[in-house]
Amino acid sequence: MSEKHLSSQFDSDLNNISSQLMEMGGLVETQIQRAIQALARFSVALAEEVMHAEDRVDVMEIAIDHALTSVIARRQPAARDLRLLLAISKITTNLERVGDEANKIARMVKSIVEHGEARKMPIGDLRLASDLAAGLIRRALDAFARLDVNAAVTILKEDDMIDCEFKGFTRKLITYMMEDPRTISDSLDLLFLAKAIERIGDHAKNIAEFIIYIVKGTDVRHSSLPQIESALQN
């Protein structure tokens, strides 16, 4: 966050909150990566690392919320500064939910390793979608750090790739279940994992939308991509 404000203390407060947000984002990104590794390796140890980090993410969310409340009460910001603080609150919530999804993946991986036979299923097909989702979160955080609207729009476009991967994987699992009903239980486990990965992509998309809100003052939630691009051009 490079822009300066009339109050140097306000500017310092904003930078501190932004730094906390980026730290939280880094932890959540690590959770996603480890959850993906746990899935690829069928590693209970890696899955448990992800699960143990959940409390840290929750603590960071609460700390950021308290800092935001304090700044709003003390500084009474207006216009773009208020948009920034409100958007940070929303982004923090999305990051916490990404952490929840990573935790869900880890729990399911642990269950699969301990009780399931899903390693015989097309696990590898999930890796592309999971890598895409993790990459979108990383790029969303980078776009926030630079308040880069163009990068945010690109993230909105690429979220569709994850949706396509999810739909394709779902069709494949349906085929497995139709051909061999014994795979139904394992297929449902993998569908749960795929849905969690898709939601991570959705949260990256949400963060990108809030970046546009900060910079342009335009709420683009629930808008189509052509509508967003048209609004930004105008």
C-alpha positions in Angstrom: 0.0 0.0 0.0 2.2 2.8 -1.3 -0.2 5.8 -1.3 0.2 8.5 1.5 -2.5 10.1 3.5 -2.8 13.5 5.3 -2.4 11.8 8.6 1.0 10.0 8.9 -0.4 7.9 11.8 -3.4 6.9 9.7 -1.0 5.9 7.0 0.9 3.8 9.5 -2.3 2.2 10.7 -3.2 1.2 7.2 0.2 -0.2 6.4 0.2 -2.2 9.6 -3.3 -3.7 8.8 -2.2 -4.4 5.3 0.9 -6.2 6.5 -1.2 -8.3 8.9 -3.5 -9.2 6.0 -0.6 -10.3 3.8 0.8 -12.4 6.7 -2.6 -14.1 7.1 -2.7 -14.6 3.3 0.8 -16.2 3.3 -0.3 -18.6 6.0 -3.5 -19.5 4.2 -1.5 -20.0 1.0 0.8 -22.4 2.8 -2.2 -24.3 4.1 -3.5 -24.8 0.5 -0.1 -26.0 -0.7 0.3 -28.5 2.2 -3.3 -29.7 1.7 -2.5 -30.3 -2.0 0.7 -32.1 -1.0 -1.1 -34.2 1.5 -3.6 -35.2 -1.2 -0.8 -36.0 -3.7 1.2 -38.1 -1.3 -1.7 -39.5 0.8 0.2 -38.0 3.8 -1.6 -37.9 7.2 1.3 -35.9 8.7 0.9 -33.1 6.1 -2.9 -33.2 6.5 -2.5 -32.8 10.3 -0.1 -29.8 9.8 -2.9 -28.1 7.9 -5.5 -28.9 10.5 -3.2 -27.6 13.3 -2.8 -24.2 11.6 -6.5 -23.5 11.5 -6.5 -21.8 15.0 -3.7 -19.5 13.9 -5.7 -18.3 10.9 -8.8 -17.7 13.2 -6.6 -15.7 15.6 -5.3 -13.5 12.8 -8.7 -12.8 11.5 -9.9 -11.6 14.9 -6.8 -9.4 15.3 -7.3 -7.8 11.9 -11.0 -7.2 12.7 -10.1 -5.5 16.0 -7.5 -3.3 14.3 -10.0 -2.3 11.6 -12.6 -1.4 14.3 -10.1 0.7 16.2 -8.9 2.6 13.1 -12.5 3.4 12.0 -13.5 4.6 15.5 -10.4 6.7 16.0 -9.8 8.1 12.5 -13.4 8.3 11.1 -12.1 7.7 7.5 -14.1 8.9 4.5 -14.3 8.0 0.8 -11.5 5.7 -0.5 -9.9 5.1 2.9 -13.2 3.8 4.2 -13.7 1.6 1.2 -10.2 0.3 1.7 -10.9 -0.6 5.3 -14.3 -2.2 4.5 -12.7 -4.2 1.7 -9.9 -5.4 3.9 -12.5 -6.7 6.3 -14.2 -8.6 3.5 -10.9 -10.0 2.1 -10.0 -11.2 5.6 -13.2 -13.1 5.8 -12.5 -14.7 2.5 -9.0 -15.7 3.5 -10.4 -17.3 6.7 -12.8 -19.3 4.6 -10.0 -20.4 2.2 -8.3 -21.7 5.3 -11.5 -23.6 6.2 -11.5 -25.2 2.8 -7.9 -26.2 3.1 -8.7 -27.7 6.5 -11.7 -29.6 4.9 -9.3 -31.0 2.2 -6.8 -32.1 4.9 -9.5 -33.8 7.0 -10.9 -35.6 4.0 -7.4 -36.7 2.9 -6.8 -38.1 6.4 -10.1 -40.0 6.3 -9.3 -41.4 2.8 -5.8 -42.6 3.9 -7.1 -44.2 7.1 -10.4 -45.7 5.7 -10.7 -45.4 2.0 -9.6 -46.8 -1.2 -9.8 -43.6 -3.2 -6.1 -43.7 -4.1 -7.3 -46.0 -6.9 -9.5 -43.2 -8.3 -8.3 -40.3 -10.5 -6.7 -38.2 -7.8 -4.3 -36.7 -10.3 -7.1 -34.9 -12.0 -7.6 -32.8 -8.9 -4.0 -31.5 -8.9 -4.5 -29.1 -11.9 -7.5 -27.5 -10.4 -5.8 -27.3 -6.9 -2.7 -25.7 -8.4 -4.9 -23.2 -10.3 -6.8 -22.3 -7.1 -3.6 -21.8 -5.1 -2.2 -19.7 -7.9 -5.3 -17.5 -8.0 -5.1 -16.8 -4.2 -1.4 -15.9 -4.5 -2.0 -13.6 -7.4 -5.1 -12.1 -5.7 -2.9 -11.1 -2.7 -0.2 -9.7 -5.0 -2.9 -7.7 -6.8 -4.1 -6.4 -3.5 -0.6 -5.3 -2.4 -0.3 -3.3 -5.7 -4.0 -2.4 -5.9 -3.8 -3.7 -9.5 -7.2 -3.6 -11.2 -6.0 -5.3 -14.4 -4.6 -8.2 -12.4 -7.9 -8.4 -10.6 -9.8 -8.6 -13.8 -7.5 -11.4 -15.1 -8.2 -13.4 -11.9 -12.0 -13.1 -12.6 -11.5 -14.5 -16.0 -9.3 -17.4 -14.9 -11.7 -18.5 -12.2 -13.8 -19.9 -15.0 -10.9 -22.4 -15.7 -11.4 -23.9 -12.2 -15.1 -24.1 -12.7 -14.5 -26.0 -16.0 -12.1 -28.4 -14.3 -14.7 -29.0 -11.5 -17.4 -29.8 -14.1 -15.2 -32.1 -16.1 -14.0 -34.0 -12.9 -17.7 -34.3 -11.8 -18.6 -35.9 -15.1 -15.7 -38.3 -14.8 -16.8 -39.4 -11.3 -20.3 -39.9 -12.5 -19.0 -42.2 -15.2 -17.0 -44.2 -12.6 -20.1 -44.6 -10.4 -22.3 -45.7 -13.2 -19.8 -48.3 -14.4 -19.0 -49.6 -11.0 -21.3 -48.8 -8.0 -18.6 -49.9 -5.6 -16.8 -46.6 -6.4 -19.7 -44.5 -5.2 -18.4 -43.9 -1.7 -14.9 -43.0 -2.9 -16.3 -40.9 -5.7 -18.3 -38.8 -3.3 -15.2 -38.3 -1.1 -13.3 -37.0 -4.2 -16.3 -34.8 -5.2 -16.1 -33.2 -1.7 -12.4 -32.4 -2.3 -13.1 -31.0 -5.8 -15.9 -28.8 -4.4 -13.5 -27.4 -1.7 -11.0 -26.6 -4.4 -13.6 -24.8 -6.5 -14.6 -22.7 -3.5 -11.0 -21.6 -3.0 -11.1 -20.3 -6.6 -14.4 -18.5 -5.7 -12.8 -16.8 -2.7 -9.9 -15.6 -4.9 -12.5 -14.2 -7.3 -14.2 -12.4 -4.4 -10.9 -10.8 -3.3 -10.3 -9.6 -6.9 -13.8 -8.0 -6.9 -12.9 -6.1 -3.6 -9.7 -4.8 -5.2 -11.8 -3.3 -8.0 -14.1 -1.8 -5.3 -11.2 -0.2 -3.5 -9.6 1.4 -6.6 -12.7 2.3 -8.6 -15.4 2.6 -6.0 -17.6 0.3 -8.0 -19.2 -2.8 -6.5 -18.9 -5.5 -9.1 -20.2 -8.4 -7.1 -22.9 -10.4 -8.9 -21.9 -8.8 -12.1 -21.0 -10.7 -15.3 -17.4 -10.3 -16.6 -18.6 -8.2 -19.7 -20.5 -5.9 -17.3 -17.4 -5.5 -15.1 -15.2 -4.7 -18.1 -17.8 -2.2 -19.4 -18.1 -0.5 -16.0 -14.3 -0.2 -15.7 -14.0 1.4 -19.2 -16.6 3.9 -18.3 
